[in-house]
C-alpha cells in the first residue's frame, strides 16, 4: 500500500476520505485482522454496499447515498 498524504497547509484535503474510512472501521468492524485477503475483500465490499444502500445519512436528510444519486439522475 502507498500512504496518502495531504499537501502542506491543506489539512482538509483528505477529510471526506478519512471520515468514510473511520465510519467503515468503527461501524462495520473493518479494523480487525482478517484470516485471509479474500475475507477482508468480502467484508469491505459488504460494508461499502451497506454504507451506500442501507445506512441513512444525516447530511442527506436521512436518505441513503444510493437513493440521493438516483433522485438526481
C-alpha positions as CSV (number, residue, x, y, z in Angstrom):
1,X,0.0,0.0,0.0
2,X,1.1,3.6,-0.6
3,X,0.2,6.1,2.1
4,X,-1.8,9.1,1.1
5,X,-0.5,12.4,2.4
6,X,-2.1,15.8,2.1
7,X,-0.2,18.7,0.7
8,X,1.4,21.1,3.1
9,X,-1.1,23.6,4.6
10,X,-4.1,21.6,3.2
11,X,-5.3,19.8,6.3
12,X,-8.8,19.2,5.0
13,X,-7.8,17.7,1.6
14,X,-8.5,14.1,2.7
15,X,-11.2,14.9,5.3
16,X,-14.0,13.2,3.4
17,X,-12.0,10.1,2.7
18,X,-10.8,10.0,6.4
19,X,-14.4,10.3,7.6
20,X,-15.6,7.5,5.4
21,X,-12.6,5.3,6.4
22,X,-13.4,6.0,10.1
23,X,-17.1,5.0,9.6
24,X,-16.2,1.8,7.8
25,X,-13.7,0.9,10.6
26,X,-15.9,1.9,13.5
27,X,-19.4,0.9,12.4
28,X,-18.5,-2.1,10.2
29,X,-15.7,-3.5,12.2
30,X,-13.1,-3.3,9.5
31,X,-10.3,-2.5,11.9
32,X,-9.8,-6.2,12.8
33,X,-7.3,-8.7,11.5
34,X,-8.8,-10.9,8.8
35,X,-7.8,-14.5,8.3
36,X,-7.4,-14.1,4.5
37,X,-7.2,-11.4,1.9
38,X,-10.4,-12.8,0.4
39,X,-12.2,-12.4,3.8
40,X,-11.1,-8.8,4.1
41,X,-12.2,-8.1,0.5
42,X,-15.6,-9.6,1.2
43,X,-16.0,-7.6,4.4
44,X,-15.1,-4.3,2.7
45,X,-17.4,-4.9,-0.2
46,X,-20.3,-5.7,2.1
47,X,-19.6,-2.6,4.2
48,X,-19.5,-0.3,1.2
49,X,-22.7,-1.8,-0.1
50,X,-24.4,-1.3,3.2
51,X,-23.0,2.2,3.6
52,X,-24.4,3.3,0.2
53,X,-27.7,1.5,0.1
54,X,-28.9,0.8,3.7
55,X,-27.2,3.3,6.0
56,X,-29.0,6.6,6.1
57,X,-27.0,9.8,6.4
58,X,-28.0,13.0,8.4
59,X,-26.3,15.1,5.7
60,X,-28.6,13.6,3.1
61,X,-31.8,14.2,5.0
62,X,-31.8,10.6,6.4
63,X,-31.6,9.1,2.9
64,X,-29.1,6.7,1.5
65,X,-26.4,7.9,-0.9
66,X,-27.9,5.4,-3.4
67,X,-31.4,7.0,-3.2
68,X,-30.0,10.5,-3.5
69,X,-27.9,9.6,-6.5
70,X,-30.9,8.1,-8.3
71,X,-33.2,11.0,-7.4
72,X,-30.6,13.4,-9.0
73,X,-30.2,11.2,-12.2
